[in-house]
Amino acid sequence: MRKLTYYIAISIDGFIAGPDGDIGFYLLEGDHSAAMTERYPETVPTGWREAAGITGANREFDTVLMGRGTYEFGLRDGRPSPYAHLRQYVFSSTLNETDLPADAGIELVTGDPVAKVRELKRSAGGGIWLCGGGGLAGALREEIDELVVKIHPVVAGAGIPMFGGGFRPERYTVTDSRVFDSGVAVLTYTRPLPTS
């Protein structure tokens, strides 16, 4: 079965973006950048891959999931198909097909996100990357198998949390950790298998 990974950058205080969706406070340069690009080259947007020297095949993921806000962030930057090298799904109950560019290669999911992710997990393919945002992550929380969290050395103070939804503590197991000279810490967590 395919694995769903929430690979996301956050502030020290747990925000993935500012209140207006701004992510300009993240460190774009530093030793963490090259290391994470090497580990997950497919997470670099299509328009930036050539400049980043990425020419090879995807390593981990062949599918990306985005909420409306995450997709529209790229759209505002002139990227109607931000990850054309992956199968792209946008989850929204308010968009319709005519809101998406016809040739962008985006599949719009307007129904139950959990049902769609379960369908994707059962299908053949590589890993599934949950790119954002917090609302979609909250809806898919029970389906997330792995968290790869890039904690940037900044306090945002307010913004979009890593997970939307109510209070529901769950324990994860740390399977990898690395702190870079840039101050960015990358922690990988997996959901413990259920005990019977």
Disulfide bonds with the S-S distance in Angstrom:
none
